């Protein structure tokens, strides 16, 4: 999974409640610990929106301008309004004209009401931040880990380039969208993780999301089954437990056993139905920043012990 850290953009998506934000935070931590300058970005409707991603990284809040929240990590909210502002500033040679345009009630209404223009603002802001460079010519943000909204919004953002180009194929808007399309559809630049839970409905929804993203040529890297319950039994021990339950009636722990069985079934279906690699993340007792830190440690440990990395170490 950490091979994704060679990309400029890692998109993390999934249905609400599956733990995608904590996984995005863990990836951001792992990238920073690997020596990258990381932008932890969260899509938001407004600049004063509480940031779940920043909280998962141990920060109190995020903002529309990048804020350093940990060594190697800057946090930002990707909002339509900031994207519109930066687009107008880049388009008009005089900054004052762009600022005046953004103060216009009529223009703001148009930008919010026009089809796909909200998503265009988010995409342009992401491009703007990825273009930024340091005095030595290197990128300010070597990698952006983007916590996308829940399933429907993620599809809207990935459909955006095609929608906009049908409406406005040329000019500065068309050029900006083509640049965004080039970034989002290039597997050398972008990777996408789809996060789910080992349960029937979330697995179905995640497989549908993968199909939707595939139709729009978004590079898909892997699926992640999050919060997978651990199985404390060997096959023989489980057979004995099932035998006792059948003979004596339901005992304490039957509900946990049923949940475990559902998880096993859901994982088997996910692995059989998905053409992508499927990674399992175990259920853990930690919460909040401690959980994202623990996940980052596990990701790095798994990456360093992988055959590819072991081969590099012996050369």
N, C-alpha and C positions, 0 to 999 in steps of 0.2 A: 504493500500500500504506500510506503514512503518513497517509492520510485516517483510518485507524484511530485515530490519536492524539487524535481528538475524542471518543472513547468513554471511559467510565469503566473498562471492563474489556476487555482483549484476551486471548483464550484462544489459546494456541499448542499444537497437538497434531500427532500423526503417529506412525508406527511408530518403535520404538527404532532408533537408528543413522542416522537421516536428517538429523540436525543441527538438530532443532527447538530444542534448548536454546541453541545459539549464536545462532540467529535471534531467539529471545526476548530474549537479552542485547543483541543489536544494536538491537532495537526499544526496549528500556528506555533504552539510551544515547541513541538518537535523540530519544526523548521528553524526556529530561532536557536535552539540548542545545537543545531547542526551548523550554525554560523551564518544563516541567512538573515537579511533585513526583511522583516515580515510586515505586511499590511493585513491586519485582521479586519475585514470589512463586513458590514451587515446592511442589508437593504432595508430602508425605512421610509415611511411616507413623509415624515417631518423631521427637522433637525433636533427637536426636543423629545424625540421618542426614546424611552428607556431602552438600553442596549443589553439584551440577554447575552450576547457574545462577549461584551466587555466584562460583564459580571462573572461569566464562566472563566475569565482570565484573571479575576481578582480585582478588577477596577470598578469604581463606583458608577462611571458613566462614560459615554462616548460623545462625539460631536461631528459636525459636518467637515471640519478640518482635522487631519490626522493628529492624534495625541499619543505621546509615548506612555505606555502603561506597564511595560516590563522590558527588561534588557532584550533588545533586538525586535521588539514588537510595538507597532503603532496601531491604534484602533481608529476606525472612522465609520460614520454612517453614510451610506450611499443614498442620497435623496434626489428625487426628480428636480426639485427647485435649484439645488446647487449644480446639478448637471446642466440645466437650462442656462443658468448664469454663466458657467464656464464656456459653454458653447457660444453664447452671444459675445462674450469677451474675446474669444478666439476669432469670431467671425467679423466683428466690427473693429476697425483699426483704432477707434477712440474708446477707451474704457468707459468714459462718461456716458456714451450712447448706450452701451450694453446695460449699465446700471439703471439708466432712465427707462429702458425697455422693461426691465424686471420690476420696476415700480409701477408700471402701467397695469391697472386692473384688467383692462380688456385683453392684454397680451397674456397675463397670468391665467385668466379664465380659459383662453384658447389653448394654452399649453397643457392645462390640466384636463380639458374636455376633449381635445382632439384624440382620435384613436391612436393608441400606442405611444403617444408623446411622453407619457409618464415614464414608461419603460426606457424610452430613448434617453431621457435625462439620466436615469440610473446607469445605463451603459456608457454614456459619454463621460460621466464623472469617473467611472472605473478606468476608462481609457486615459483620461486626464492624469489620474494619479499614477498609472503605470508608465506614462511617458516621462515623469519627473526625473531629473538627473542631478547628481551631485557635481561638485566642482571638478572632480577627477574624470567625469564623463560616465561613471557607472550609474546604474539605476538607483534611485532613492529607495525604491521598494523592489527587491529582487523577486519576491513572490507575494501574490495576494491570495489569501484564503477567504473566500466569499461565502458567507452563510446566506443562502438564498431563502426567500419566503417559502411557505408551504407549497405543496404540489402545484396547484392551479397557477399561482403567481410565477413559479419557476418556468412553467411552460409558456406563459405570456412573455416573459423576458427573452426566452430563446426563440420565440416566434417573431419577435420584434423586427429584426432586420428584413425579413421577407415582406412583412406588412408595410413597413415604411418605404421600402424601395419600390413597391407597387404604386404608392401614392406619390412619392417624390423621388424619382430615379436619379436626378442630377443635383448640381449645386452643392453648397457646403453641407447641407443635411445629408444628401445622398453619399457624399464622400466620407463623412463621419460614420455613417451606418455601415458602409462597405469596409471601413477599417475595423469596426467592431465585429462585423461578420467574419472577416479574415482571422481575427484573434480567437473568436469563440469556436470556430470550426477547424482550427489547426491543432491536431493532436500533439504537435511538438510544443505548443504554447499552453494549451488548456487541457485539463483533466477534470472529470466529474465523478463524484461519489454519490451514490443513491443509498440513503440510510433507511432501514426498516427495522421492524421487530419480528421475532420468531413466532408470529401469530397469523392466523388465516387471512383476515381482512387486510392488515398492513402489507403482507406479502403480495396479495392480489393488486393492491394499489401501487406498490412499488414497481411491479412488473409492467403495469400500464404506463407508469411514468417513464420507465426505460424505453418503451416503445414510442411514446410521444417525443422524447428527446432525440431518439434515433432518427425519426422522420425529419427532424430539423438539423441533422448532421452535427449535433453536439458530441464531441469526443467523450465517450463513456469509459471509465477506467475500472470501476469495481462496484459491487454492491456490498453493503455492510449490514449484517444482522446484529443489532445492538441488544444489550441486556439479555444475553442468552443464559438461562439458569444452568448451574452446574449439576452434573449427575453424580451423586455420591456412591452409586452402586456398580458393582461388576454385573455382568449378564446373569451369573448364577445367583447372586444376592437379590437381584431384581425379581427373578423367577420365584425365589423363596418368599419375598414380600408379597407378590401377587397371589401366591398360593395361600398365604395366611389371610389376606383380605377376602379371598373367595370363600374360605372355610369359616372365618369368624365374623364376617360382616365388616363394614367400613371401619377403619381405625384412624387414629390421629395421623395426619400427613397425607391422606388420600387426595385432598385438593392439590397439594404440591406435586404429587405424582402425576395427576392429570395434566397439570400445567407443563410439567416436564415432557410428557408424551406429546402434547400439542406443539411444543417447541421443536421436538425432534421431527415431527411430521412436517411442520412448516419449513424447517431448514432443508429437509429432503426435497420438498417441492421447489424451493427457491433454487437449489443447486441443479435440479433437473430441468427447470424451466428457463433459467437465465443463461445467456451465452457469455456472461461476464464472470470474472473471478468473484467468489463469494467469501468474505472474511467474517468471522464470528468474533464479537467482542463480549467477554463474559460480564455477567451481572456483578456489580461491585457495591460495597457498603458506603463508599465515599459519596459526597454530594458537593455541588458547587465547584469552586476553583480546585479543591483537593481532588475531585474526580477527574477533571481535565488534565491535571498534572500527573495523576496515576496512569491515565490512558496514554499520555505522551511517553511516559517511561516504558510502558509495555510495547508501544509502537517502535520506539528506538531499539529496544532489546531484540524484538523480533526481526527488525531490519538488519541489525548487525550480525545476527546469527543465521541469516538467510544464506543459501548456497552461493549466490552471486557475490555477496559481500565476503563470505569466507574464502572464496577463490581469490578475490583481490588481496586479502590479507596474507595469503601464502605465496604471492608472486614476488 
